[in-house]
Amino acid sequence: MTSTKHIALQRILSILKTAHPSDCQVLRRSLNTWSPLAATFNTKAKKRLMPRPLQKNVGLFEVPELTSAVGFAEAERQSLKEADDLVAAAIAAPTSQEVVATFDRLSDALCRIADLADFIRVAHPDKQYSQAAEQTCLNVSAAVEKLNTNTELHQSLRELLDDKTTYDAMDEESRTVARLFMFDFEQSGIHLPDSERKEFVRLNEEAMVLSSRFLQGTQTSVSVDRKLLPDHLQYSFSVDGNQLKINSLLADNPDDMVREAAYKIYLYPNSEQATVLDQLLSCRHRLANIAGFPTFAHRALNGTMAKDSQTVTEFLEKASEKVSSSALEELELLQEAKSRHNPSSQDLQAWDTHFLIQHIRNERFKLNTTDFMPYFSLGSCMEGLDLIFQNLYGISLETVEPKHGEVWSPDIQKLEVKHKDEGILGYIFCDFYDRPGKPQQDCHFTIRGGRLLDDGSYQLPKVVLACSFSPPTSSCPTLLSHGMMENLFHEFGHAMHSMLARTRYQHVTGTRCATDFAEVPSILMEYFANDYRVLSQFARHYQSKETLPEEMISKLCESKKMFAAQNLQTQICYSMFDQVLHGNHPLPKTTTEIYEEIQTKYSSIPYVANTAWHLRFGHLVGYGAKYYSYLYSRAVAHKIWSQCFSRDPLNREMGERYRHTMLAHGGSKEGSVLVEDMLGTKLTTDNLVDSLVSEVRGVR
């Protein structure tokens, strides 16, 4: 680039910073080169210069002790020492709002090291770091368990809650946080008599062990004697001597018999896994009973938007009723496709649905995922996110050079989230590229939560967004499918929730809120990723700079609506099963019999005898009694999109309203209250069901 061109580009960029949003959009369309943000993510990362001798190693995430793996022990020691001092201060403090502030400082002291270590243990490429972080996680977890049984600490908080005059004089956020800390205490059974508390602790430890065993069992492959399958099927499976290993459903395989064999073998009931699940459910139920709840679902749903299992069940029942006719129409399409695909075996089975849905979509819309990828270079997608945030909130994403020792891999990009008037709001570390040993799941990790400090300044949040994209090469940037781009937008929804929350207490900052509310901001971002008015501003071919044709995205959106009713039925089925398992005990039947009954009632796809899909359902561990949250959050997000953003997705006034009415409060207010404030109307089960089902418009 010549110096003249460089000056011209700088002028354009300076205009962009001060232009009105509508002018900004026009200027962006006229640029024939990448913005600095896009260029950072579209070019192969240069090896960072070796640090100068005098350049200080600041440690991971600027924690000075973490210049080496052995530093975790010292960082942990300092955090636990700070925690001990704060425990003493909380116990000695007079009954006042200061008790809540001290509890939050205590929580922050532990979370700062625990959250960081929890990320490093799974993401750092150096085993010494990951192992040291793992040990710190265990040690801090043990310290937290000890704190949860500290009766003096509990009594300090109890006295505050019982002092009506002092409690009523506190602000709403402080009252909420005080109640949440007490709820956390009572989740550990501290308020129980000694004998019951010991039993509670024992059951809690047992539940953790059983959860780990069940999760491991969901991923276990199945081996069978090769002789049990015909020769022409064996080529599809891994061979280990005389054994065939089946480690997935092979749902995309075009051979019906291969899919059938994989389905029936991989999902064949495992008695040991079934026993582990029974023990886990029984353990959870006894924990809930000791804590004063009739069922585990009552305990898990306390504080959520739904509030109780009855509301969840009603929501799922009504959604099931409303979607059934569309699902049956889609079933006819699947049946017709099965007849064409395999005239000799026309009965539609569970192992057919995924394959046939993809087949029909491809046949109808002639879509190829790779056709979209040149328009979604990672740099252009980041530019799109920046455009959305600038328009909605006056916020930009700016790349900054990480300090020496601050990051765990040389390809990490650090972003400042900067408001045009308010300055830096927080930091996002982008760990976007695949590497050996790195988890494959797209994730948002909170490293440090935001909170108001004693001197009146604000502790800026730090988060990591982890993906597993292929890195750019010298000739081609990282290219994303539309689904990958949608996932990126989803994770940035979580990140901006963390960045824009401005709560007094870190205990309730950002995504530290009810599960069925935490997914609302992230799912809402998916609607921006599917709106052509937004996509046309940034989705351009990385070589020709041609804008993504509207016809392509229209076809893609139509293809997604196709079989949406079947997908919704499946999620309703899983969610209802989860509620039943965590409801009244003892269960009236085996878990396999219950699943068969639930699938028969809520799904149009027949149950396959002698299979136990639920024994592969790992979400029963992390989302026990809360699996419905995805559907509930989607219903809320769709309602917000339809009412607030669908007419003008980049409207600043609505963006500011959303920021200050919903995102700013994190978990300091009930999610349902925040949503009702945003919408200006009461949330009801009926209008949430209507919102959810309105997306299901079958394509014929």
C-alpha positions in Angstrom: 0.0 0.0 0.0 1.4 3.4 -1.0 1.6 6.2 1.5 -1.2 8.1 -0.4 -3.5 5.1 -0.1 -2.6 4.7 3.6 -3.6 8.4 4.3 -6.8 7.9 2.4 -7.7 4.8 4.3 -6.9 6.6 7.6 -9.3 9.4 6.7 -12.1 6.9 5.9 -11.5 5.1 9.2 -11.5 8.4 11.1 -14.8 9.3 9.4 -16.2 5.9 10.3 -15.5 6.6 14.0 -17.6 9.8 14.0 -20.2 9.0 11.4 -23.9 8.5 12.1 -24.7 4.8 12.1 -26.6 5.0 8.7 -23.6 6.8 7.1 -21.3 4.2 8.7 -23.2 1.4 6.8 -22.9 3.2 3.5 -19.2 3.8 3.9 -18.5 0.2 5.0 -20.1 -1.0 1.8 -17.8 1.2 -0.3 -14.6 -0.2 1.2 -12.7 -2.5 -1.1 -10.2 -3.6 1.5 -10.4 -5.2 4.9 -10.7 -3.1 8.0 -7.8 -3.4 10.6 -10.0 -5.7 12.6 -10.9 -8.0 9.7 -7.2 -8.0 8.5 -6.1 -9.2 11.9 -8.3 -12.3 11.7 -8.0 -12.9 8.0 -4.2 -13.0 7.8 -1.8 -15.7 9.0 -0.6 -14.7 12.4 3.0 -13.5 12.4 5.3 -14.9 15.0 5.4 -12.5 17.9 8.8 -10.9 18.3 10.9 -12.4 21.1 10.5 -10.2 24.2 13.3 -7.8 24.8 15.4 -8.6 27.9 13.8 -5.7 29.8 10.2 -6.6 28.8 8.5 -7.9 31.8 6.5 -11.2 31.8 3.2 -10.2 33.2 1.9 -13.8 33.6 -1.2 -15.4 32.3 -4.1 -12.9 32.2 -1.7 -10.4 33.9 -1.6 -12.5 37.1 2.1 -11.9 38.0 2.5 -15.3 39.7 1.6 -17.2 36.5 4.8 -16.7 34.6 5.3 -20.4 35.0 3.3 -23.5 35.8 4.6 -23.6 39.4 3.2 -20.2 39.9 -0.3 -21.6 40.3 0.6 -22.8 43.8 1.6 -19.3 44.9 -1.4 -17.6 43.2 -3.7 -20.2 44.9 -2.0 -19.5 48.2 -2.5 -15.8 48.0 -6.2 -16.2 47.0 -6.9 -18.5 49.9 -5.0 -16.2 52.3 -7.1 -13.3 51.0 -10.2 -15.5 51.4 -9.3 -16.3 55.0 -8.9 -12.6 55.8 -12.3 -11.8 54.3 -14.0 -14.7 56.2 -12.7 -13.2 59.4 -13.9 -9.7 58.3 -17.4 -11.0 57.4 -17.8 -12.8 60.7 -16.6 -9.7 62.7 -18.6 -7.1 60.6 -21.6 -5.4 62.2 -25.0 -6.3 60.7 -25.1 -4.0 57.6 -24.9 -3.9 53.8 -21.1 -4.2 54.2 -21.6 -7.9 55.0 -22.8 -8.4 51.4 -19.9 -6.5 50.0 -17.5 -8.6 52.0 -19.1 -11.8 50.9 -18.8 -10.6 47.3 -15.1 -9.8 47.8 -14.7 -13.2 49.2 -16.4 -14.8 46.2 -14.3 -12.7 43.9 -11.0 -13.7 45.6 -11.9 -17.4 45.0 -13.4 -17.0 41.5 -10.4 -15.0 40.1 -8.2 -18.0 40.6 -10.8 -20.8 40.2 -12.3 -19.6 36.9 -8.9 -18.9 35.4 -7.6 -22.3 36.5 -10.7 -24.0 35.2 -10.0 -22.6 31.7 -6.3 -23.2 31.7 -6.7 -26.8 32.7 -8.6 -27.6 29.5 -7.0 -25.1 27.1 -3.3 -24.7 27.8 -1.1 -26.7 25.3 1.6 -27.2 28.0 0.7 -30.2 30.2 2.6 -28.7 33.1 0.3 -25.7 33.1 -2.9 -27.8 32.7 -1.9 -30.2 35.5 -1.0 -27.3 37.8 -4.3 -25.6 37.0 -6.2 -28.9 37.6 -4.6 -29.2 41.1 -5.6 -25.6 41.8 -9.2 -26.3 40.8 -9.3 -29.2 43.2 -7.7 -27.2 46.1 -10.0 -24.2 45.7 -13.0 -26.5 45.4 -12.1 -28.1 48.7 -11.7 -24.7 50.3 -15.1 -23.7 49.0 -16.7 -26.8 50.4 -15.1 -25.9 53.8 -16.5 -22.4 53.6 -19.9 -23.8 52.9 -19.8 -25.5 56.3 -18.6 -22.5 58.2 -21.4 -21.9 60.6 -20.1 -18.5 61.9 -20.0 -17.2 58.3 -23.5 -18.5 57.7 -24.7 -16.9 60.9 -23.3 -13.5 59.9 -25.4 -13.6 56.8 -28.4 -15.0 58.6 -28.4 -12.2 61.1 -28.4 -9.7 58.2 -31.4 -11.3 56.5 -33.3 -11.6 59.8 -32.7 -7.9 60.6 -35.7 -6.5 58.8 -34.8 -2.8 59.4 -31.3 -3.2 58.0 -32.4 -5.5 55.2 -35.2 -3.3 54.0 -32.8 -0.3 54.0 -30.5 -2.0 51.5 -30.7 -1.4 47.7 -32.4 -4.1 45.6 -29.2 -5.5 44.2 -27.7 -6.0 47.7 -30.8 -7.7 48.9 -30.8 -10.0 45.9 -27.2 -10.9 46.3 -27.6 -11.5 50.0 -30.5 -14.0 49.3 -28.4 -15.7 46.6 -25.4 -16.2 49.0 -27.8 -17.7 51.5 -29.3 -19.9 48.9 -25.8 -21.1 48.0 -25.2 -21.8 51.7 -28.4 -23.8 52.0 -27.6 -25.7 48.8 -24.8 -27.2 50.9 -27.0 -28.0 53.8 -25.4 -25.7 56.4 -28.7 -24.9 58.0 -29.3 -28.6 58.8 -28.8 -30.5 62.0 -25.3 -32.1 62.3 -26.5 -35.6 61.4 -28.4 -34.4 58.3 -25.6 -32.1 57.3 -23.1 -34.9 57.3 -25.5 -37.0 55.2 -26.0 -34.1 52.8 -22.2 -33.7 52.3 -21.8 -37.4 51.7 -24.6 -37.4 49.1 -23.2 -34.4 47.4 -19.8 -36.1 47.0 -21.6 -39.3 45.8 -23.5 -37.3 43.2 -20.3 -35.8 41.9 -18.7 -39.2 41.5 -21.8 -40.7 39.8 -22.1 -37.7 37.5 -18.5 -38.2 36.3 -19.1 -42.0 35.8 -22.3 -41.3 33.8 -20.7 -38.8 31.6 -17.8 -41.2 30.8 -20.4 -43.9 30.0 -22.2 -41.6 27.5 -19.0 -41.6 25.4 -18.0 -45.3 25.6 -17.8 -47.2 22.4 -19.4 -50.6 21.9 -17.5 -53.6 20.7 -19.2 -56.6 19.0 -18.0 -59.8 17.4 -17.5 -59.2 13.7 -19.4 -62.4 12.9 -22.6 -60.7 14.1 -22.7 -58.4 11.1 -22.8 -59.3 7.4 -19.5 -58.7 5.6 -20.9 -55.8 3.5 -21.7 -53.8 6.6 -18.4 -54.3 8.4 -16.5 -51.8 6.2 -18.4 -48.9 7.9 -17.0 -49.7 11.4 -13.6 -49.7 13.0 -12.0 -53.1 13.2 -10.1 -54.3 16.3 -9.0 -57.9 15.7 -12.2 -59.9 15.7 -14.2 -57.0 17.1 -16.1 -54.2 15.5 -16.1 -50.9 17.4 -19.2 -48.7 17.1 -18.6 -45.2 18.6 -21.4 -43.2 16.9 -24.8 -43.4 15.2 -23.3 -42.9 11.7 -26.4 -40.8 11.1 -25.1 -39.4 7.7 -24.4 -42.8 6.2 -26.5 -43.4 3.0 -26.9 -47.1 3.7 -30.1 -47.8 5.7 -28.7 -51.1 7.1 -25.5 -49.4 8.3 -27.5 -46.7 10.1 -29.8 -49.3 11.6 -26.9 -51.5 12.9 -25.1 -48.5 14.4 -28.3 -47.3 16.1 -29.3 -50.6 17.6 -25.8 -51.5 18.8 -24.6 -48.0 20.0 -27.9 -47.5 21.9 -28.3 -51.0 23.2 -29.2 -50.8 26.9 -26.1 -50.9 29.2 -27.2 -52.2 32.6 -24.2 -50.7 34.3 -24.8 -47.3 32.9 -28.5 -47.6 33.8 -27.6 -48.4 37.4 -25.4 -45.4 37.6 -28.2 -43.2 36.3 -30.7 -44.7 38.8 -28.2 -44.1 41.6 -27.6 -40.5 40.5 -31.3 -39.7 40.3 -31.9 -41.2 43.7 -29.0 -39.3 45.2 -30.2 -36.0 43.8 -33.8 -36.7 45.1 -32.5 -37.4 48.6 -30.3 -34.2 48.5 -33.4 -32.2 47.5 -35.5 -33.8 50.3 -32.9 -33.1 53.0 -32.6 -29.4 51.8 -36.4 -29.1 52.2 -37.6 -29.5 48.6 -40.1 -32.2 47.5 -38.1 -33.0 44.3 -34.8 -32.2 42.7 -36.7 -30.3 40.0 -38.1 -27.9 42.7 -34.6 -27.3 44.0 -33.0 -26.8 40.5 -35.7 -24.5 39.2 -35.6 -22.2 42.3 -34.7 -18.7 41.0 -35.2 -19.4 37.3 -37.6 -17.6 35.0 -39.9 -20.6 34.9 -39.7 -20.8 38.7 -41.2 -24.4 39.0 -41.6 -27.7 37.3 -45.4 -27.2 36.9 -44.7 -24.1 34.7 -42.1 -26.0 32.7 -44.4 -28.9 32.1 -47.3 -26.7 31.1 -45.0 -24.9 28.7 -43.8 -28.1 27.1 -47.3 -29.7 27.0 -48.8 -26.7 25.2 -45.9 -26.4 22.8 -46.3 -30.1 22.0 -50.0 -29.7 21.3 -49.4 -26.7 19.0 -46.6 -28.2 17.0 -48.1 -31.7 16.5 -50.0 -31.0 13.3 -46.9 -29.4 11.6 -44.8 -32.3 12.8 -47.3 -34.9 11.3 -47.2 -33.0 7.9 -43.4 -33.2 8.0 -43.6 -36.9 8.9 -45.5 -37.5 5.6 -42.6 -35.8 3.7 -40.1 -38.1 5.5 -42.2 -41.1 4.8 -42.4 -40.3 1.1 -38.7 -39.7 0.9 -38.0 -43.1 2.7 -40.2 -44.8 0.1 -38.3 -43.3 -2.7 -34.9 -43.9 -1.2 -35.5 -47.5 -0.3 -38.6 -49.0 -1.8 -37.8 -52.4 -0.2 -38.0 -51.0 3.4 -40.5 -48.2 3.5 -41.2 -48.0 7.3 -39.7 -44.8 8.7 -37.4 -45.5 11.7 -35.5 -43.3 14.1 -32.2 -44.0 12.3 -33.7 -42.6 9.1 -34.7 -39.1 10.2 -31.4 -37.2 10.3 -30.2 -38.6 7.0 -33.6 -38.0 5.2 -33.9 -34.5 6.5 -30.5 -33.6 5.1 -31.3 -35.4 1.8 -34.6 -33.6 1.3 -33.1 -30.2 2.1 -30.3 -30.7 -0.3 -32.7 -32.0 -3.0 -35.1 -29.1 -2.5 -32.7 -26.2 -2.1 -29.6 -27.4 -3.8 -27.5 -25.9 -1.0 -23.9 -26.7 -0.4 -22.3 -25.6 2.8 -19.0 -24.8 1.0 -20.8 -22.3 -1.3 -21.3 -20.0 1.7 -17.8 -20.2 3.1 -16.0 -17.7 0.8 -18.4 -15.0 2.0 -17.8 -15.7 5.7 -14.1 -15.2 6.2 -13.4 -15.0 9.9 -12.3 -11.4 9.4 -15.5 -10.3 7.7 -17.6 -12.0 10.4 -15.6 -10.1 13.1 -16.2 -7.0 11.1 -19.9 -7.8 11.1 -20.0 -8.2 14.9 -18.2 -4.9 15.2 -20.8 -3.3 12.9 -23.7 -4.6 15.0 -22.2 -3.5 18.3 -21.3 0.0 17.0 -24.8 0.5 15.7 -26.6 -0.9 18.7 -24.4 0.3 21.6 -21.7 2.7 20.2 -19.1 0.0 21.0 -16.2 -1.2 18.9 -14.0 -4.2 19.0 -10.3 -3.2 18.8 -7.4 -5.6 18.6 -4.5 -4.9 21.0 -1.2 -6.7 21.3 -1.1 -9.0 24.3 1.6 -8.3 26.8 4.5 -10.7 27.2 3.3 -13.8 29.0 -0.4 -12.8 29.0 -1.7 -15.5 26.6 -1.3 -19.3 26.5 -0.8 -19.7 22.7 0.8 -17.4 20.1 -2.3 -17.3 17.9 -4.6 -15.7 20.6 -6.1 -12.3 19.7 -6.9 -9.9 22.4 -9.8 -7.5 21.9 -10.6 -4.3 23.8 -14.3 -3.7 24.0 -14.4 0.1 23.8 -17.3 2.5 24.1 -17.0 5.8 22.2 -17.7 7.8 25.4 -17.2 5.4 28.3 -13.9 4.0 27.3 -12.8 0.4 27.7 -15.5 -1.8 29.1 -13.6 -5.1 29.2 -11.4 -7.6 27.3 -12.2 -10.6 25.1 -9.5 -13.1 24.4 -10.2 -15.0 21.1 -8.8 -18.5 21.2 -10.3 -19.4 17.8 -8.0 -22.0 16.2 -7.7 -25.7 16.5 -4.7 -27.3 18.1 -3.9 -30.7 19.5 -5.6 -31.5 22.8 -7.9 -28.5 22.6 -11.7 -29.2 23.3 -13.7 -29.0 20.1 -16.8 -27.3 21.6 -17.4 -23.6 21.1 -17.4 -22.0 24.6 -17.5 -18.8 26.6 -15.3 -18.7 29.7 -15.5 -16.0 32.4 -12.0 -15.4 33.6 -12.8 -12.3 35.8 -16.2 -10.9 36.5 -16.9 -7.2 36.7 -17.6 -5.4 40.0 -17.6 -2.0 41.6 -14.3 -1.5 43.5 -13.9 0.2 46.8 -12.3 3.3 45.2 -15.3 3.8 42.9 -13.6 2.4 39.8 -14.9 -0.8 38.0 -13.1 -4.1 37.8 -13.2 -4.7 34.0 -14.4 -8.2 33.0 -12.2 -10.6 31.1 -13.6 -13.5 29.1 -12.3 -16.1 26.6 -14.2 -17.2 23.5 -12.9 -20.6 22.4 -13.6 -22.1 19.0 -12.0 -24.8 16.8 -11.6 -23.1 13.4 -8.9 -24.0 10.9 -6.2 -21.3 11.0 -5.6 -19.0 8.0 -2.9 -19.7 5.6 -0.7 -17.4 3.6 -3.1 -17.7 0.6 -6.5 -18.1 2.3 -8.2 -16.7 5.4 -10.2 -18.9 7.8 -13.5 -19.6 6.1 -16.6 -20.4 8.1 -19.8 -22.2 7.1 -23.0 -20.3 8.0 -23.5 -22.6 11.0 -20.0 -21.8 12.3 -20.7 -18.1 11.8 -24.0 -18.5 13.7 -22.1 -20.2 16.5 -19.6 -17.4 16.6 -22.4 -14.8 16.9 -24.0 -17.0 19.6 -20.8 -17.0 21.7 -20.4 -13.3 21.2 -23.9 -12.9 22.7 -22.5 -14.4 25.9 -19.4 -12.3 25.7 -21.3 -9.0 25.3 -23.5 -10.0 28.3 -20.3 -10.2 30.3 -18.9 -7.0 28.9 -22.0 -4.8 29.3 -23.1 -5.9 32.7 -22.5 -3.2 35.2 -23.5 -4.8 38.5 -22.1 -3.7 41.8 -21.3 -7.4 42.7 -19.3 -9.9 40.6 -21.5 -12.7 42.0 -24.3 -11.6 39.7 -22.3 -10.1 36.8 -23.0 -11.0 33.1 -23.8 -14.7 32.5 -24.0 -15.4 36.3 -27.7 -15.6 36.2 -30.5 -18.2 35.9 -29.8 -20.9 33.2 -33.1 -20.1 31.3 -32.1 -16.4 31.1 -28.4 -16.8 30.4 -29.0 -18.2 26.9 -31.4 -15.4 25.8 -28.6 -12.9 24.7 -26.7 -15.5 22.9 -29.7 -16.9 21.0 -30.8 -13.4 20.2 -27.5 -12.9 18.3 -28.4 -15.8 16.1 -31.3 -13.8 14.6 -28.8 -11.1 13.5 -26.7 -13.9 11.9 -29.7 -14.8 9.7 -31.0 -11.4 8.7 -30.0 -10.3 5.2 -30.1 -6.6 6.1 -27.3 -7.4 8.6 -25.4 -10.0 6.5 -25.3 -7.7 3.4 -23.2 -5.2 5.4 -20.3 -7.6 5.9 -20.7 -11.0 4.2 -18.6 -10.5 1.1 -16.4 -12.9 -1.0 -12.9 -12.8 0.4 -11.4 -12.6 -3.2 -13.9 -10.8 -5.4 -15.4 -8.7 -2.5 -18.9 -9.5 -4.0 -21.7 -9.3 -1.4 -23.5 -12.5 -0.5 -26.4 -12.9 -2.8 -29.8 -12.5 -1.0 -31.2 -15.6 -2.8 -28.5 -17.8 -1.1 -29.4 -16.7 2.4 -33.1 -16.8 1.7 -32.8 -20.4 0.6 -30.7 -21.3 3.7 -33.3 -19.7 6.0 -36.1 -21.6 4.3 -34.2 -24.8 4.5 -33.9 -24.3 8.3 -37.6 -23.9 8.7 -38.1 -27.2 6.9 -38.6 -29.9 9.6 -38.4 -27.3 12.4 -41.5 -29.0 13.9 -39.7 -32.3 14.0 -36.7 -30.7 15.7 -39.0 -28.9 18.2 -40.8 -32.2 19.0 -37.4 -33.8 19.7 -36.4 -31.1 22.1 -39.8 -31.2 23.9 -39.4 -34.9 24.3 -35.9 -34.6 25.8 -37.0 -31.8 28.1 -40.1 -33.6 29.3 -38.1 -36.7 30.0 -35.6 -34.6 32.1 -38.5 -33.2 34.1 -40.0 -36.6 34.8 -36.7 -38.1 35.9 -36.2 -35.3 38.4 -39.8 -35.2 39.6 -41.5 -37.5 42.2 -39.6 -40.5 43.4 -39.5 -43.5 43.5 -39.9 -43.5 39.8 -42.9 -45.7 38.7 -41.0 -47.5 36.0 -37.4 -48.0 34.8 -35.8 -45.1 33.0 -35.9 -47.0 29.7 -39.6 -47.6 30.1 -40.2 -43.9 31.0 -38.2 -42.8 27.9 -40.3 -45.1 25.7 -43.5 -43.7 27.1 -42.3 -40.1 26.7 -41.2 -40.6 23.1 -44.4 -42.4 22.2 -46.4 -39.5 23.6 -44.4 -36.5 22.5 -42.6 -37.6 19.3 -44.0 -38.7 15.9 -40.9 -40.9 15.4 -41.5 -44.4 16.8 -39.4 -45.7 19.7 -37.0 -48.5 18.8 -37.3 -51.6 21.1 -34.2 -52.6 23.0 -32.6 -49.2 22.8 -31.8 -46.7 25.5 -30.9 -43.4 23.9 -31.1 -41.6 27.3 -28.1 -43.5 28.6 -26.1 -41.4 26.0 -27.8 -38.1 27.1 -24.9 -36.3 28.9 -27.0 -33.2 29.4 -28.7 -35.0 32.3 -25.5 -34.2 34.3 -25.0 -30.5 33.6 -28.6 -29.6 33.0 -30.5 -31.8 35.4 -34.1 -30.6 35.5 -33.0 -27.6 33.3 -32.8 -29.0 29.8 -35.9 -27.1 29.0 -33.9 -23.9 29.3 -32.9 -23.9 25.6 -36.5 -23.9 24.4 -37.6 -21.3 27.1 -34.7 -19.0 26.2 -35.4 -19.4 22.5 -39.1 -18.4 23.0 -38.0 -15.3 24.9 -35.3 -14.4 22.4 -37.7 -14.7 19.5 -40.2 -12.5 21.3 -37.6 -9.8 21.9 -36.4 -10.1 18.3 -39.9 -9.9 16.8 -41.0 -7.0 19.0 -37.8 -5.0 19.3 -35.4 -5.7 16.4 -37.1 -7.3 13.4 -38.2 -4.0 11.9 -34.8 -2.4 12.2 -32.1 -4.7 13.5 -29.5 -2.0 13.8 -31.6 0.6 15.6 -29.5 2.5 18.2 -32.4 3.5 20.4 -33.5 -0.1 20.8 -30.0 -1.3 21.3 -29.4 1.1 24.1 -32.7 0.1 25.7 -31.7 -3.6 25.5 -28.3 -2.8 26.9 -29.5 -0.8 29.9 -32.8 -2.7 30.6 -31.5 -6.3 30.3 -27.8 -6.8 29.8 -26.6 -4.3 32.4 -28.2 -6.2 35.3 -26.7 -9.6 34.8 -28.3 -11.8 37.5 -29.0 -9.0 39.9 -32.7 -9.0 39.0 -35.0 -11.9 38.1 -34.7 -12.7 34.4 -38.5 -12.6 34.0 -38.6 -9.1 35.4 -35.9 -7.9 33.0 -37.6 -9.4 30.0 -41.0 -7.9 31.0 -39.3 -4.5 31.5 -37.9 -4.8 28.0 -41.1 -6.0 26.3 -43.4 -3.8 28.4 -45.8 -6.8 28.9 -46.2 -9.7 31.3 -44.7 -13.0 30.4 -47.2 -15.8 30.2 -46.8 -19.5 29.3 -49.2 -19.0 26.4 -47.4 -16.1 24.8 -44.1 -17.9 25.2 -45.5 -21.0 23.5 -46.9 -18.8 20.7 -43.5 -17.2 20.3 -41.7 -20.6 20.2 -44.1 -22.2 17.8 -44.4 -19.2 15.5 -40.9 -20.1 14.1 -42.2 -23.5 13.0 -43.6 -22.8 9.6 -43.3 -25.9 7.5 -41.9 -25.6 4.0 -43.9 -27.8 1.5 
